[in-house]
């Protein structure tokens, strides 16, 4: 009798729990829904890119040597022609002195050659006068003529040597000037790659000492647009983008260039679309990653279907299959091609509606054809409570509950 009493009590407890469970489940809506809305949808190209200054100048060195002084640092504002670094000029000074000595030597050689020309010319003239009276032989005249012509050639050679020496002097002076590194543009130093005491070698290629952004108030975004979307990108399109540094702020720009050179990375082809951006507030910095949306076309005052409704497919039995056109009450049914969405009927069951979807922005899709109107409830999913009521075992009613 005691076991029977315990069994009766357990059965009563299980019955009460099951009743409470089903009552709770009945209070849960069996379907999740979303409304058909009317508004704006933007057809856009999604891409990523990096923010860069419109003009960035790499300042290098044309001469080799040791960095003696540096006058600027990161973020320094510089003017055009301002001295920003100095290479040890002692060897270059010595080269200038040597070149100057070569010039002076060439000038002396030229003066000597000029004296030789005058002397041989005088001798040749005198011999020509004397040969008429027979005081000198014709061979002496010929020799003096040859000497004079040789002196002229030596003078021309001395003049060329002087020009060569002067050219060497200009090269040495120019190299000495190159030891003083000046900014070629007005802007901001965004990179400094050398320190005092470091040796730079300009034998094979020009080393980059500084990078100077000419104007940080005007930036550009170099985006990578997939080859499937590049045909829709044209000059002048409005662009919006965000950066991680300012996640709540949306920046705007304009397509300034669509480059034809492909960028191939692991067999993926993209193209660089350059977007010009106004950066007067100096919030954007070179190198930032931008999540870009290039506006192709804007659709205003259109019906929008939630994308979740387009993905939904019913799993429960009893879904109505009647045409949604009858619900309008006007006797007209408009058949739409494409795919089906499910309208929540008056009896609480999904009713299939054929629709033709248009452009999507990732959350909503333009309704091109279909018997839907603003405010209609479309099924986007089924609640978990509905699934439990359709055959799941309520808590406490399994076989283990009677043990």
Secondary structure, DSSP 8 states (H G I E B T S, - for coil): -HHHHHHHHHHHHHHHHHHHHHHHHHTS-SEEEEE-EEEEEEEEEEEEEEEEES-EEEEE-SS-EEEEEE---TT-EE-TT-EEEEE--HHHHHHHHHHHHHHHHHHHHHHHHHHHHHHHHHHHHHHHHHHHHTSS-HHHHHHHHHHHHHHHHHHHHHHHHHHHHHHHHHHHHHHHHHTEEE-SSSEEEEEE---TT-EE--SSS--EEEEEES-TTEEEEEEEEETTTGGG--TT-EEEEEETTEEEEEEEEEEEEEEEEEEEETTEEEEEEEEEEE-TT----TT-EEEEEEEEEEEEEEEEEEHHHHH----SS--B-S-GGGGGSSS------SEEEEEE-TTSSEEEEEEEEEEE-SSEEEEEESS--TT-EEEEEE-HHHHHHTT---TT-SGGGG-
